[in-house]
Amino acid sequence: MPSKTLSTPVFIDPLTDFGFKRLFGSEPNKDLLIDLLNSIFQGRKHIVDLVYNKNEHTGDNKMEGTAIFDLTCTCDQGEQIIIEVQRGKPHNFKSRAFFYTSVLAASQAPRGGSAQWGYKMPEIYLIAILEDFTIDPNSDGNSIQEIVQTNKRTGEIFYEGFGYIFLELVTFNKTEDKLETQLDKWLYVLKHMSRLDKIPLFLRKTIFEKLFNIAEYCNMTKQDKSLYNTALKRKWDNYSVMEHATTTARQSGIDEGMETGLVVGKAVGKIEGKVEGMRAQQITTAVALRKLGFDDAKIAEVLNIDVEELKKFEI
């Protein structure tokens, strides 16, 4: 949930488009991104250096489409990494993640001389920082979800060249005294920085001191402050629209569902009435959400049911 506790913030919100790119998206600050990435890989990789790539990747023809990333970089061992910040679950999020990595993979092929190339692909990763949703509502509550391609029968990894890492801030609830790893500290900073009025003592290390110094609102130029305020307002507006739509739809479903349940209950008995009433409530909520423009995936998430179950409503 966006913070509105300070009219003039001490530190900017790193989860806004402007804030994230200011902190991690420029050559003078690449040490911050390197430290964050090394923390995410937790010793499996050690990135020494990286270069920033263009954020827009276009296919060879109009039918292949275009992908625009928050940040992309190539690390010193050749790995290519897409870093994204996501607020609110976008339509077809999993398909979108796969498309992004596929576009980046397709761009590796040389024009001509493919036989000599031999499909020698670099490792490609998509790292998404999810502010207010999880990729799997039935997950174990772990804030780090790592997805790889595996053999469905044996569970063995089929191909290690593609990787998807999702950092779910909504499930990260560790307090200052419970932070154990560097990644814990990064997740804490990403989630709480905009609500802090000073750098905590446990973060007084060179890398975080630099981060907080860059993030100080008063250190920005007038133009940058304007750009940041615009990005922050956009974030608040998006959150308000989503919360209002969800709350309205749920309440509408509750009211109409209860009324329908009472009518049905008189005819078929209390137990059957409760079951039908709950279903009527779900159907009414689904109809209201659809009118507001929500897709089936989001409607199913709000109702806490599978998309296949939603299809049975025939709305």
ZALUM-532213 format. One line per field, with one value per residue (C-alpha): x, y, z. Coordinates in steps of 0.2 Angstrom, whole numbers. Example, Ala and Ser with C-alpha at 12.3 -4.5 7.8 and 13.67 -1.06 7.14 Angstrom:
BEGIN
px <- c(62,68)
py <- c(-22,-5)
pz <- c(39,36)
//
This chain:
BEGIN
px <- c(0,7,13,5,11,23,18,36,45,63,67,59,49,60,45,39,46,56,63,68,77,85,92,97,97,112,131,136,124,128,136,119,112,126,125,106,108,122,110,96,107,113,131,126,133,145,143,158,152,138,133,116,107,93,76,66,68,59,56,63,45,29,21,34,30,40,44,49,58,61,80,90,109,122,134,152,149,137,121,107,95,78,73,55,44,26,12,-5,-5,-6,-16,-8,7,15,13,20,36,39,36,49,63,58,60,77,82,77,87,103,102,114,107,115,128,116,124,141,131,125,112,125,114,118,109,93,84,69,69,52,49,31,24,7,3,10,12,4,-9,-6,13,21,23,41,45,57,49,61,55,65,60,59,54,36,38,55,56,74,79,77,86,95,97,80,76,62,64,50,52,35,36,18,24,40,36,53,56,73,79,75,85,98,105,109,94,83,90,87,69,66,73,63,47,50,61,48,41,58,64,82,93,92,108,109,110,124,136,143,132,116,122,125,108,99,109,103,86,85,71,79,95,85,84,67,64,68,56,42,46,45,29,21,27,21,4,2,5,-7,-20,-18,-19,-35,-44,-40,-45,-61,-66,-62,-71,-86,-87,-86,-98,-111,-108,-111,-127,-135,-129,-136,-153,-153,-147,-162,-174,-167,-165,-184,-187,-173,-169,-155,-140,-144,-149,-132,-123,-133,-132,-113,-113,-125,-114,-99,-108,-114,-96,-89,-102,-98,-79,-81,-91,-77,-65,-56,-50,-54,-38,-40,-59,-54,-41,-53,-66,-52,-57,-49,-52,-60,-73,-76,-80,-94,-104,-108,-108)
py <- c(0,17,28,45,48,63,78,81,64,62,48,44,28,16,7,21,21,37,31,14,21,35,23,8,13,24,20,30,19,2,-4,-3,-14,-26,-28,-31,-44,-53,-53,-61,-74,-78,-85,-94,-80,-67,-52,-40,-28,-25,-14,-7,-11,-3,-5,-7,-23,-24,-40,-41,-39,-30,-47,-50,-36,-25,-27,-12,-17,-6,-11,-23,-27,-38,-45,-49,-67,-63,-66,-55,-49,-40,-31,-26,-18,-23,-15,-24,-40,-36,-45,-62,-59,-76,-75,-58,-63,-78,-66,-54,-67,-74,-57,-55,-73,-70,-54,-65,-73,-66,-60,-73,-86,-95,-111,-105,-97,-114,-107,-102,-92,-82,-86,-75,-70,-60,-53,-45,-35,-38,-24,-30,-47,-65,-76,-90,-87,-105,-103,-106,-88,-87,-70,-77,-87,-94,-103,-114,-126,-144,-161,-163,-181,-181,-164,-162,-146,-147,-131,-118,-105,-96,-91,-81,-74,-65,-55,-54,-39,-41,-57,-50,-46,-47,-34,-25,-38,-53,-47,-60,-59,-45,-49,-47,-29,-25,-31,-21,-6,-8,-10,3,17,29,29,31,48,43,28,14,10,-8,-1,11,2,11,3,8,25,29,22,33,48,47,44,60,70,87,82,82,96,105,96,79,82,86,70,60,69,64,46,45,53,40,26,33,35,17,10,20,14,-4,-3,6,-6,-21,-15,-9,-25,-36,-26,-26,-45,-47,-37,-45,-62,-61,-56,-70,-82,-78,-81,-97,-103,-101,-113,-127,-125,-116,-126,-126,-108,-103,-113,-105,-88,-89,-94,-80,-68,-74,-72,-54,-49,-57,-47,-31,-33,-37,-21,-12,-20,-33,-49,-66,-69,-54,-58,-76,-69,-58,-72,-84,-97,-105,-97,-113,-112,-94,-100,-111,-95,-93,-74)
pz <- c(0,-5,10,12,29,24,14,11,11,18,6,-11,-14,-23,-30,-41,-59,-56,-39,-45,-60,-50,-38,-49,-67,-70,-72,-56,-46,-54,-38,-29,-43,-42,-23,-25,-38,-29,-14,-24,-31,-13,-18,-33,-44,-40,-51,-52,-66,-78,-92,-95,-111,-120,-112,-128,-138,-155,-166,-183,-190,-185,-180,-166,-155,-143,-125,-114,-98,-82,-83,-92,-90,-95,-82,-83,-86,-100,-90,-96,-83,-84,-68,-66,-52,-52,-43,-45,-54,-73,-85,-90,-79,-81,-100,-100,-90,-102,-117,-110,-108,-125,-134,-126,-131,-149,-150,-147,-164,-177,-194,-205,-200,-188,-191,-184,-169,-164,-152,-139,-128,-112,-96,-96,-80,-76,-58,-53,-37,-33,-22,-17,-24,-25,-40,-31,-17,-11,-9,8,12,7,0,-14,-28,-40,-56,-68,-82,-75,-80,-74,-70,-62,-55,-62,-70,-89,-94,-83,-96,-91,-74,-65,-48,-40,-24,-15,-3,2,11,18,36,45,58,60,73,62,47,44,26,15,4,20,22,4,5,21,12,-4,7,20,14,9,27,36,42,44,40,53,63,56,38,41,29,14,1,10,15,-3,-7,6,1,-17,-11,0,-8,-3,-13,-29,-42,-44,-60,-53,-38,-51,-60,-44,-38,-54,-53,-35,-39,-53,-41,-28,-41,-48,-30,-26,-42,-38,-20,-24,-37,-27,-11,-21,-30,-14,-5,-19,-20,-1,-1,-16,-12,5,-2,-15,-2,9,-5,-10,8,11,-4,-1,17,27,22,3,5,12,-2,-16,-7,-7,-25,-30,-20,-30,-47,-42,-37,-53,-64,-55,-57,-75,-78,-70,-83,-73,-82,-76,-68,-56,-53,-48,-37,-28,-26,-20,-33,-49,-66,-71,-57,-63,-80,-73,-68,-86,-84)
//
